[in-house]
Amino acid sequence: MIRTFATLAFAAGVAALAMQGPAAAQTKWSLPAAYPTDNPHSVNLFAFAKDVGEATGGKLQITVHANASLFKAPEIKRAVQTGQAQAGEVIVSLHENDDPMFGIDVVPFLATSYPQSLKLWKASRPAVEKRLAAQGLKLLFAVPWGPQGIYAKKEINTVEDMKGLKWRAYNVGTARIADLVGAQAVTIQAAELPQALATGVVNAFMTSGSTGYDSKAWETMTYYYNTQAWIPKNITFVNQAAFEALDKPTQEAVLKAAAVAEERGWKLAEEKATWYLEQLTANKMKVLPPSDALKAGLNKVGDQLTADWLKKAGPEGQAVIDAYRKM
């Protein structure tokens, strides 16, 4: 027993000495995210974490907590600001109430294709970075969702058909759509959507093909109208103080991996967008283009939402949109 204890003590001493070497410099970050592990956004985050670990020789280890397992979507940004987590990923429009610039990518029909969306991101990124920096956050990268369409249990041929629907809202824009068409807005984040659909809390919503796939929308919904209203983005960011605590080579490794993640994420999103719609069809959903009447009605809603956004965003918002349109 004495010999065993001595052996353990010796091993502990060796471990303590080892901790004074390279392992002592090891840093661990938590990165909460809101979407399932097989969602393209989560897949991209896992690849980003792996890239950082490899580039730093394990000096910085990032653990991705997918599917809102650590913090719910609305809590993630605040958790990173307060240091409860070192990094995080959120759909940026979730925080439009904090600042209108966070909602520029959900202004309907402003950017409806991936090339347009990328231009809009390049035009708006400096303003978004500035606002995050003021909140103690450093932007790392942004990745888009698929174009937004309408899921419904019943046929929707005009905006009047949307009146009275229990409409899932996940940000300011989707809640405002409900107001304008006479639907009842119910705030539901992605992780809670499957249960909300199963229990009938909502019977219509606007989101991407991937979120419809993740929530198995075909189990409760019949129609998907491919309106391509906008292409929202998720942003990944880090607590500024946590980033500054890293040595220079590690900081550079994080930024390099972030640039790779952004490029990979945009490519993956575009590749998967069509696949997700094919999966909806394969699961017996009716995937349809919007009727001319529905499209015209949604364009009017879009005009109103654009006016609302510009009123909130002011001259700087107009300047960003002007810069985007000149690209």
VEXDREN-2710 file (C-alpha; in Angstrom, 1 decimal):
% VEXDREN-2710
k/r/px/py/pz
1/MET/0.0/0.0/0.0
2/ILE/2.9/2.4/0.9
3/ARG/4.6/1.5/-2.3
4/THR/1.4/2.1/-4.3
5/PHE/0.9/5.5/-2.6
6/ALA/4.5/6.5/-3.3
7/THR/4.0/5.5/-7.0
8/LEU/0.9/7.6/-7.2
9/ALA/2.6/10.5/-5.5
10/PHE/5.5/10.3/-7.9
11/ALA/3.1/10.2/-10.9
12/ALA/1.3/13.3/-9.5
13/GLY/4.6/15.1/-9.1
14/VAL/5.5/14.3/-12.7
15/ALA/2.1/15.5/-13.9
16/ALA/2.6/18.7/-11.9
17/LEU/5.9/19.3/-13.5
18/ALA/4.4/18.6/-16.9
19/MET/1.8/21.3/-16.3
20/GLN/4.5/23.8/-15.9
21/GLY/5.6/23.0/-19.5
22/PRO/3.6/23.4/-22.7
23/ALA/0.3/22.0/-21.2
24/ALA/0.2/24.8/-18.7
25/ALA/-0.4/27.2/-21.6
26/GLN/-3.4/25.2/-22.9
27/THR/-6.5/27.3/-23.2
28/LYS/-10.0/25.9/-23.4
29/TRP/-13.0/27.8/-24.9
30/SER/-16.7/26.9/-24.9
31/LEU/-18.6/27.8/-28.0
32/PRO/-22.4/27.5/-27.5
33/ALA/-24.6/27.3/-30.7
34/ALA/-28.3/26.8/-31.2
35/TYR/-28.6/24.2/-34.0
36/PRO/-28.4/20.4/-34.2
37/THR/-25.1/18.7/-34.6
38/ASP/-25.7/17.7/-38.2
39/ASN/-26.9/21.2/-39.2
40/PRO/-24.4/22.8/-41.7
41/HIS/-23.7/25.6/-39.3
42/SER/-22.8/23.2/-36.5
43/VAL/-20.8/21.0/-38.9
44/ASN/-18.8/24.2/-39.9
45/LEU/-18.2/25.1/-36.3
46/PHE/-16.9/21.7/-35.5
47/ALA/-14.5/22.0/-38.4
48/PHE/-13.5/25.5/-37.3
49/ALA/-12.7/24.1/-33.8
50/LYS/-10.7/21.3/-35.3
51/ASP/-8.7/23.7/-37.5
52/VAL/-7.9/25.9/-34.5
53/GLY/-6.8/22.9/-32.4
54/GLU/-4.5/21.6/-35.2
55/ALA/-3.1/25.0/-36.1
56/THR/-2.2/25.7/-32.4
57/GLY/-0.9/22.2/-31.7
58/GLY/-3.7/21.8/-29.1
59/LYS/-2.8/25.0/-27.3
60/LEU/-6.3/26.3/-27.9
61/GLN/-9.1/23.8/-27.6
62/ILE/-12.6/24.9/-28.6
63/THR/-15.6/22.8/-27.5
64/VAL/-18.8/23.4/-29.5
65/HIS/-22.0/23.0/-27.6
66/ALA/-24.6/22.5/-30.3
67/ASN/-28.4/22.3/-30.2
68/ALA/-28.8/25.0/-27.5
69/SER/-27.3/22.5/-25.0
70/LEU/-25.3/25.1/-23.0
71/PHE/-27.3/28.3/-23.6
72/LYS/-30.6/28.9/-25.5
73/ALA/-30.2/31.0/-28.7
74/PRO/-31.3/34.4/-27.1
75/GLU/-28.8/33.9/-24.2
76/ILE/-25.7/33.1/-26.2
77/LYS/-24.6/36.6/-27.1
78/ARG/-25.0/37.8/-23.5
79/ALA/-23.2/34.7/-22.2
80/VAL/-20.1/35.6/-24.3
81/GLN/-20.2/39.3/-23.4
82/THR/-20.2/38.3/-19.7
83/GLY/-17.5/35.7/-20.1
84/GLN/-19.7/32.7/-19.2
85/ALA/-18.6/31.4/-22.6
86/GLN/-15.6/32.5/-24.6
87/ALA/-17.2/32.3/-28.0
88/GLY/-20.6/31.8/-29.6
89/GLU/-22.7/31.6/-32.7
90/VAL/-26.1/33.2/-33.2
91/ILE/-28.4/34.2/-36.0
92/VAL/-27.5/37.9/-36.0
93/SER/-31.1/39.2/-36.7
94/LEU/-32.1/37.8/-33.3
95/HIS/-30.5/40.9/-31.9
96/GLU/-32.0/43.5/-34.2
97/ASN/-33.6/45.1/-31.1
98/ASP/-30.1/45.8/-29.8
99/ASP/-29.2/47.6/-33.0
100/PRO/-31.0/47.8/-36.4
101/MET/-27.7/47.0/-38.2
102/PHE/-28.0/43.4/-36.8
103/GLY/-31.2/43.1/-38.9
104/ILE/-30.0/44.3/-42.3
105/ASP/-29.8/40.8/-43.8
106/VAL/-33.5/40.1/-43.1
107/VAL/-34.8/43.2/-44.9
108/PRO/-37.1/41.3/-47.3
109/PHE/-36.2/41.1/-51.0
110/LEU/-33.1/43.2/-50.5
111/ALA/-30.7/40.3/-51.1
112/THR/-32.3/37.1/-52.3
113/SER/-29.4/35.1/-53.9
114/TYR/-26.1/34.0/-52.4
115/PRO/-24.0/36.4/-54.6
116/GLN/-26.3/39.3/-53.5
117/SER/-26.2/38.2/-49.9
118/LEU/-22.4/38.0/-49.9
119/LYS/-22.2/41.6/-51.3
120/LEU/-24.6/42.7/-48.6
121/TRP/-22.4/41.1/-46.0
122/LYS/-19.3/42.8/-47.4
123/ALA/-21.1/46.2/-47.3
124/SER/-22.4/45.7/-43.8
125/ARG/-19.6/43.9/-42.1
126/PRO/-17.7/47.0/-40.9
127/ALA/-20.8/48.4/-39.3
128/VAL/-21.6/45.0/-37.6
129/GLU/-18.0/44.7/-36.4
130/LYS/-18.1/48.2/-34.9
131/ARG/-21.3/47.5/-33.0
132/LEU/-20.0/44.1/-31.6
133/ALA/-16.7/45.7/-30.6
134/ALA/-18.6/48.3/-28.6
135/GLN/-20.2/45.4/-26.7
136/GLY/-16.9/43.7/-26.0
137/LEU/-17.2/41.2/-28.8
138/LYS/-14.9/40.4/-31.7
139/LEU/-16.5/39.2/-34.9
140/LEU/-14.9/36.0/-36.4
141/PHE/-17.0/35.0/-39.4
142/ALA/-20.5/34.9/-40.8
143/VAL/-22.3/32.1/-42.7
144/PRO/-25.7/32.2/-44.4
145/TRP/-28.8/30.1/-44.2
146/GLY/-30.9/29.0/-47.1
147/PRO/-33.4/31.5/-48.7
148/GLN/-36.5/31.9/-46.6
149/GLY/-39.8/30.3/-47.6
150/ILE/-43.2/29.8/-46.0
151/TYR/-44.3/26.5/-44.4
152/ALA/-48.0/26.0/-43.9
153/LYS/-50.6/23.4/-43.2
154/LYS/-53.0/25.0/-45.7
155/GLU/-52.7/26.5/-49.1
156/ILE/-51.6/30.2/-49.1
157/ASN/-52.3/31.9/-52.4
158/THR/-52.5/35.5/-51.1
159/VAL/-51.3/37.4/-48.0
160/GLU/-54.9/37.5/-47.0
161/ASP/-54.7/33.7/-46.5
162/MET/-52.2/34.3/-43.8
163/LYS/-54.6/36.1/-41.6
164/GLY/-55.2/34.3/-38.3
165/LEU/-52.4/31.9/-38.7
166/LYS/-50.3/31.0/-35.6
167/TRP/-47.1/32.3/-37.1
168/ARG/-43.7/31.3/-35.6
169/ALA/-41.5/34.3/-35.2
170/TYR/-37.7/34.2/-34.4
171/ASN/-36.7/37.8/-34.8
172/VAL/-38.1/41.3/-35.3
173/GLY/-38.7/40.9/-39.0
174/THR/-40.7/37.7/-38.8
175/ALA/-42.8/39.1/-35.9
176/ARG/-43.5/42.2/-37.9
177/ILE/-44.7/40.1/-40.9
178/ALA/-47.3/38.6/-38.6
179/ASP/-48.5/42.1/-37.6
180/LEU/-48.8/43.2/-41.2
181/VAL/-50.7/40.2/-42.5
182/GLY/-52.9/39.7/-39.4
183/ALA/-51.3/36.5/-38.1
184/GLN/-50.6/35.7/-34.5
185/ALA/-46.9/35.9/-33.8
186/VAL/-45.5/33.2/-31.5
187/THR/-41.8/33.5/-30.6
188/ILE/-40.1/30.1/-31.1
189/GLN/-36.4/29.5/-31.5
190/ALA/-35.1/26.7/-33.7
191/ALA/-34.4/24.2/-31.0
192/GLU/-38.0/24.5/-29.7
193/LEU/-39.6/24.3/-33.1
194/PRO/-40.2/20.5/-33.4
195/GLN/-42.2/20.5/-30.2
196/ALA/-44.1/23.6/-31.1
197/LEU/-45.1/22.0/-34.4
198/ALA/-46.1/18.7/-32.7
199/THR/-48.3/20.4/-30.2
200/GLY/-49.9/22.8/-32.7
201/VAL/-48.5/26.0/-31.0
202/VAL/-47.7/27.2/-34.6
203/ASN/-49.3/26.2/-37.9
204/ALA/-47.2/28.4/-40.3
205/PHE/-43.7/29.9/-40.3
206/MET/-41.0/31.3/-42.5
207/THR/-37.6/29.9/-42.5
208/SER/-34.9/28.0/-44.5
209/GLY/-35.1/24.6/-46.0
210/SER/-32.5/23.4/-43.4
211/THR/-34.6/24.4/-40.4
212/GLY/-37.6/22.8/-42.0
213/TYR/-35.6/19.6/-42.5
214/ASP/-34.1/19.7/-38.9
215/SER/-37.6/20.1/-37.4
216/LYS/-39.2/17.4/-39.7
217/ALA/-41.7/20.0/-40.9
218/TRP/-43.4/17.4/-43.2
219/GLU/-44.8/15.7/-40.1
220/THR/-47.2/18.6/-39.5
221/MET/-46.9/20.9/-42.6
222/THR/-48.2/20.3/-46.1
223/TYR/-46.9/23.2/-48.1
224/TYR/-43.6/25.0/-48.6
225/TYR/-43.7/28.2/-50.7
226/ASN/-40.2/29.0/-52.0
227/THR/-40.5/32.8/-51.7
228/GLN/-36.7/33.4/-51.3
229/ALA/-37.5/36.4/-49.2
230/TRP/-34.1/36.9/-47.7
231/ILE/-31.0/35.0/-46.7
232/PRO/-30.2/35.5/-43.0
233/LYS/-26.8/34.8/-41.5
234/ASN/-25.3/33.4/-38.4
235/ILE/-22.3/35.1/-36.9
236/THR/-19.6/33.6/-34.8
237/PHE/-17.8/35.9/-32.3
238/VAL/-15.5/35.8/-29.4
239/ASN/-15.2/37.7/-26.1
240/GLN/-12.7/40.4/-26.9
241/ALA/-10.8/40.0/-23.6
242/ALA/-10.5/36.2/-24.1
243/PHE/-9.1/36.8/-27.6
244/GLU/-6.6/39.4/-26.4
245/ALA/-5.4/37.0/-23.7
246/LEU/-4.1/34.7/-26.4
247/ASP/-0.6/35.1/-27.6
248/LYS/-0.1/36.5/-31.1
249/PRO/0.5/33.3/-33.0
250/THR/-2.7/31.8/-31.5
251/GLN/-4.7/34.9/-32.4
252/GLU/-3.5/34.6/-35.9
253/ALA/-4.4/30.9/-36.1
254/VAL/-7.9/31.7/-34.9
255/LEU/-8.4/34.5/-37.5
256/LYS/-7.0/32.3/-40.3
257/ALA/-9.3/29.4/-39.3
258/ALA/-12.2/31.9/-39.1
259/ALA/-11.5/33.1/-42.7
260/VAL/-11.5/29.4/-43.9
261/ALA/-14.7/28.7/-42.0
262/GLU/-16.5/31.7/-43.6
263/GLU/-15.5/30.6/-47.1
264/ARG/-16.4/26.9/-46.3
265/GLY/-19.7/27.9/-44.7
266/TRP/-20.9/30.0/-47.7
267/LYS/-20.0/27.2/-50.1
268/LEU/-21.7/24.5/-47.9
269/ALA/-24.9/26.6/-47.5
270/GLU/-25.3/27.1/-51.2
271/GLU/-24.6/23.4/-52.0
272/LYS/-27.1/22.2/-49.3
273/ALA/-30.0/24.7/-50.1
274/THR/-31.3/22.7/-53.1
275/TRP/-30.7/19.4/-51.3
276/TYR/-32.9/20.4/-48.4
277/LEU/-35.8/21.3/-50.7
278/GLU/-35.4/17.9/-52.4
279/GLN/-35.7/16.3/-49.0
280/LEU/-38.9/18.2/-48.3
281/THR/-40.3/16.9/-51.6
282/ALA/-39.1/13.4/-50.8
283/ASN/-41.1/13.5/-47.6
284/LYS/-44.3/14.4/-49.5
285/MET/-44.3/18.1/-48.9
286/LYS/-45.7/20.2/-51.7
287/VAL/-42.8/22.5/-52.6
288/LEU/-44.2/25.3/-54.8
289/PRO/-43.3/28.8/-56.1
290/PRO/-45.4/31.6/-54.6
291/SER/-48.4/32.6/-56.7
292/ASP/-48.2/36.0/-58.5
293/ALA/-50.8/37.4/-56.0
294/LEU/-48.8/36.1/-53.0
295/LYS/-45.6/37.4/-54.4
296/ALA/-47.2/40.9/-55.0
297/GLY/-48.6/40.9/-51.4
298/LEU/-45.2/39.9/-49.9
299/ASN/-43.5/42.6/-51.9
300/LYS/-45.8/45.2/-50.3
301/VAL/-44.9/43.7/-46.9
302/GLY/-41.3/43.9/-47.9
303/ASP/-41.6/47.6/-48.9
304/GLN/-43.1/48.3/-45.5
305/LEU/-40.4/46.4/-43.6
306/THR/-37.7/48.1/-45.6
307/ALA/-39.2/51.5/-44.7
308/ASP/-39.4/50.4/-41.0
309/TRP/-35.8/49.3/-41.0
310/LEU/-34.4/52.5/-42.7
311/LYS/-36.3/54.6/-40.2
312/LYS/-34.6/52.8/-37.4
313/ALA/-31.2/52.5/-39.0
314/GLY/-31.0/56.1/-40.2
315/PRO/-28.4/57.6/-42.5
316/GLU/-25.8/54.9/-41.7
317/GLY/-28.3/52.2/-42.7
318/GLN/-29.0/54.0/-45.9
319/ALA/-25.3/54.3/-46.6
320/VAL/-24.8/50.6/-46.2
321/ILE/-27.6/49.8/-48.6
322/ASP/-26.3/52.3/-51.1
323/ALA/-22.8/50.8/-50.9
324/TYR/-24.3/47.3/-51.4
325/ARG/-26.3/48.5/-54.5
326/LYS/-23.2/49.9/-56.0
327/MET/-21.2/46.7/-55.8
END
